[in-house]
Amino acid sequence: MSSNSPLDMLYRQVIMDHYKNPRNRGVLEGNSVDINMNNPTCGDRIHLTMKVEDGKIADVKFEGEGCSISMSSASMMTQAIKGKTVEEALKLATIFSDMMQGKEYDDDIDLGDIEALQGVSKFPARIKCATLAWKAMEKGLHQHH
Amino acid sequence: MNTKEIRRLFPILDQKVNGKPLVYLDNAATSQKPLSVIEALDRYYREYNSNVHRGVHTLGTKATDAYEGAREKVRRFINAKSTQEIIFTRGTTTALNMVATSYGRANLQEGDEIVITYMEHHSNLIPWQQAAKRTGATLKYIPLQADGTIDMKDVEATVTENTKIVAVAHVSNVLGTINPIKEIARVAHQRGAVIVVDAAQSAPHMKIDVQDLDCDFLAFSGHKMCGPTGIGVLYGKRELLEKMEPVEFGGEMIDFVELYESTWKELPWKFEGGTPIIAGAIGLGAAIDFLEEIGLDNIAAHEQELAQYALERLSAIEGLTIYGPKHRGGLVTFNIEGVHPHDVATVLDAEGIAVRAGHHCAQPLMKWLNVTATARASFYLYNTKEEIDQLADALQKTKEYFGHVF
């Protein structure tokens, strides 16, 4: 397995770092958004809690079980949306979805660690792993509104 | 058994995946198809495609003969007494649902029990949950031993005089456990219950004799035994099927239709409403011919050898946990410590090796195993020891790969 193999593009160091050391892990007390989502075909699951104040995501935490891609994506997602407005978070979700589908996406916004997940788009069977947390976030924010 | 020769009959196996020769180890999900089956389907559509049981014309007769001929092949394949006991369905799931819906709802009431096991596939679990809900019957589970087998003492204790239906997998799709159907059937019958056997993971791999097993119902799918998708079989004892109501109503299954009343055709056609799965049944017939020519006993022995070899090779990998008993059908379910099975499957796929990762449609069993998902390699007549070596080597690489990236 050479260092530029598709596999290495999938399992980037930063992804493994988020998998091993997930950010914002746990359940938020006094949350305003509380959502569970699972992927029934593979058993991955996420429990996402957010505190939305004045149209901003003041805090966010996740709990869950799943593969490296689903859990690292969840960790990165929480990191990316913390402190952002609801609109910005939803915009990020759209960008992420486009990125997963291999579409052109808005690159004006600094995606930070999320960019590392780009390699997932080459693995169609794993896209749903990466999008689980983002779908939970979108659904949660839509329910909140 | 000459595996090299057999592999030549499966054109799909001769290809590269991600630059590596395909190693197909997902046979418990679906098997590949030999040329003879592909050609039987092709011939039907090219030469005599026609509806069955009604056309007076020549093609109609040919199609009917082939469709009913396939039923006779299935009868012989499982040693049923009569073709009246062979109902073509869409697959195992449909067959089990038919029993749960037709037999279950007519024969269950509050206070009755349905007994299943912790190792059931969702298709032999949810239909019974639903039947219990509709009728007020209670659903009970036979517990498993630590190695994933069933102790007959637990069967004796769980199946009571109130039990009306015992439904159990012949071979577990996750653990590979081969259940003692004959003994379980004896207990069920002693208590006055019927036994329903999910043979999806056994019919492709071993000789089935429904009279010897003395099962009341037995279901299996064509696509797991070299046949096409969309065709399966429900076997039922004639005296039981005769008393059962059809599940679907419409064309093909009726005798006389009046404005407010209708009567049904005789067995097995009363259960086959609508244009049947003609090509599927013909393809299944060709698959049975193929399997019988090689011999089910030879296939079973070959898979035994592969399973035992896989157990030996995989258990030598440190940090790899294997689930299920030593004596098993041709599959091995496992996990590598610290690596999620999806990640295992992705790395194996990069090596050209196809395995299954997930909960295998057996969530209660996953809970019992205390895991959320597992990886599974499942074998068939065309697999080789060399492929198991490739699997073992790739798993070793997987371990190193994740050890390295962490």
Chai-1 contact restraints between the chains, C-beta under 6 A:
chainA,res_idxA,chainB,res_idxB,connection_type,confidence,min_distance_angstrom,max_distance_angstrom,comment,restraint_id
A,L7,B,A350,contact,1.0,0.0,6.0,A-B,restraint_1
A,Y11,B,V405,contact,1.0,0.0,6.0,A-B,restraint_2
A,M16,B,V405,contact,1.0,0.0,6.0,A-B,restraint_3
A,M16,B,F406,contact,1.0,0.0,6.0,A-B,restraint_4
A,K20,B,F406,contact,1.0,0.0,6.0,A-B,restraint_5
A,C42,B,G358,contact,1.0,0.0,6.0,A-B,restraint_6
A,G43,B,G358,contact,1.0,0.0,6.0,A-B,restraint_7
A,G43,B,H359,contact,1.0,0.0,6.0,A-B,restraint_8
A,G43,B,T372,contact,1.0,0.0,6.0,A-B,restraint_9
A,G43,B,A373,contact,1.0,0.0,6.0,A-B,restraint_10
A,E65,B,T372,contact,1.0,0.0,6.0,A-B,restraint_11
A,C67,B,H340,contact,1.0,0.0,6.0,A-B,restraint_12
A,C67,B,H342,contact,1.0,0.0,6.0,A-B,restraint_13
A,C67,B,D343,contact,1.0,0.0,6.0,A-B,restraint_14
A,S68,B,H340,contact,1.0,0.0,6.0,A-B,restraint_15
A,S68,B,D343,contact,1.0,0.0,6.0,A-B,restraint_16
